[in-house]
Amino acid sequence: MLDCVLRASDVSTNVNLDKILKSYLGHKKLSHIRTSSDYLDHFRKNVFVMIMQLGPPTFFVTFTTSVYNWLILIKTLKELYDQYIGENLRIKKDDSLSIKKIVKNGLVTCACYYEHIMNIFHKLIIDLIFGKVKDYFFITEFQ
């Protein structure tokens, strides 16, 4: 069971899953999954090394997505929803149920939009505002 490749059948029972998670293989495989604690622990250590070598950061920023408040994204998701579902969904400004419905059906579009916005922001900050930067650290966490 604990060979180099994990299959769905390997983790289909709680007993097998527990063995994998407690073994080195579990750590090795999970450290490549972006949402795992092993993956984030690796990046946390890299940040500490950067701070020890370069000193404390001069600029630190954190963002939280607010998909429901991005009007351009909501408009795009509504158009895609109407086109592919074949329903002409009417959304009012305070209609959170309809907005949640189209966001749920357009998660990939939301992720691409978020990535696009972050890339633009990254270029703006690094290239236009700060100019030459010694080093930087950027991570996106999914919850």
N, C-alpha and C positions, 0 to 999 in steps of 0.2 A: 504494500500500500504506500509506503513512504519512499517512493522513487523520486526522480528529479521532476517529473511532471505531475501536477495535481489535476485531477479530473473532478467533475461534479459528483461522481459516485464516491469519491474519497471523502467528501464532506457531507454526504447525505444523511449520515447518522451522527448523533451527538457524541458517541464514543469515539468514532474516527476523528471527528472535528476536534474534540478535546485533545487527542493524541497529537494531532498536527500542530495545534496552537501551542502546546507545551514543548514541542521539539524544536531543534535548530532549523529544520526545514520550514516550519511555520514562520519563524522569525525571518528567514531568508526570503521566503515568498512574499510575506506581508510587507517587507520593507520597500517593495516596489509599487505598492498600492497607495495612491495619493492621499487617501483618507485614513490610512492606518497610523497608529501612534508611533510605530517604528519609523515610518517615512518622515513624519514631522519631527521626531526626535533627531534624526540625521540632520535635518536642516537647522534645527535649533542649535546643535553643536557647531555647525558651520558659522552661524551668526556669532556665537561666543568666540570662536577663533578669530573672526574678522575684527571683533571689538578689541580683543587682546593685541592684535597686530597693528590695527589702524587707529585705535582709540574709539571713544564713544561716537555714536552717529551725530551728525550735525543737523540732520533732517530725518524725521520719522513720521510716517503717516499710515493710518489704517482706514479701510473702507468697508462699508457694509452695503450689499446690494439692496436696492429698494425697487424691485421689478414692478411693483404695483403703482409706483409713482413716475415711471418713465413713460411719458405720454407718447413719444414717437414709437417706442417699442410696443405699447398697448395697441396703437393704431395699426402697426404692421401685423401684429398677431391677430387682430380682428380681421384684417383683409385676408390673411392666410387661412384663418378658420372658416370664413365665409366661402372662400374658394374651394377648399378641400373637403369640408364637411357638407357643403351645399346648403347651409343654413344662413339666413341673413340675420345675424345676431345684433340686436340693438343694445348698445351700452350707454347708460347714463353716467354722469360724473361720479355718483356715489354708489354705483351698482357693483359692489365688491364680488358678488357671486358670479356674475358673468365674466368679470376680469379674472377671477381665479380659474374659471373654466377654460378660458383661452390660454392662460399662462400654463396650466396643466397640460394642454394639448400642444404647446409650443416650447417645451423645455430646452430642446436643442437650439432653437432660435434665440432663446433667452441667454443661454451659455455663450453662443457666438457673439451676441450683442455685447454682453459683459466683457468678453475678451477683446473685442474691437475697441470699446470705450477705454479699457485699461491700457491697451497698446498706445492709443492716442495720448492718454494722460502721461504715460511713461515717456514717450518722445517729447512731449511738451516740457515736462519737468527736467529730464536729463539733458536734452539737446538745447532747448531755448532758454531756460531759466538759469540752470547751474553751469552749463558749458562742460568743461572737462571734469569728470568725476573719477576719483580714485577707484572706488568699488561701490557696488550697491547690492542689495538683497531684495528679492521680490518673490512672494509666494502667494498662492491662492488656495484657501482652504474651503472645502465643501462640507456642509453640514446637512 
